[in-house]
């Protein structure tokens, strides 16, 4: 992993941590593990979530389709 890639990964993890903290505060019934996993998922797919928040919620269907293709 080169430095630029490592920096991107670190920024993704930082975003995931912040998202997890916000989710825990907003949804107290979440466990820390659930909030962490949701934060990581959202951070990994931040570009799609950003598009959805900017008024294109249909882009999130891409994530649902990916989830349906993964083996259970």
Helices and strands as residue ranges (DSSP letters): H 3-26, H 32-44, H 46-53, G 57-60, H 61-69
